[in-house]
């Protein structure tokens, strides 16, 4: 999705720095039996770290073959990418607001 290319580039950048991604997730990057995850993001608007709680439910679509798949999370749709995008959407106010957001401030999160 072109409007989210910057977001996906940001995710790729995060993966280049070992330990940074793990630092954002309070528990770990493995699937939670409770379906709830804590993500730490820096909110540049209030200049402090925020603990964002997200659940395992993500928006889905039916693809051309009729298979239901997540419509967020980028290529490969790794669990961490789905959860991080959901946490960033929550921080931004919605998925739509996240899509319209400048990636600069998001990268600082």
Helices and strands as residue ranges (DSSP letters): G 2-4, H 5-15, H 20-24, E 36-43, E 48-55, E 60-62, E 68-70, H 79-92, H 95-100, H 103-108
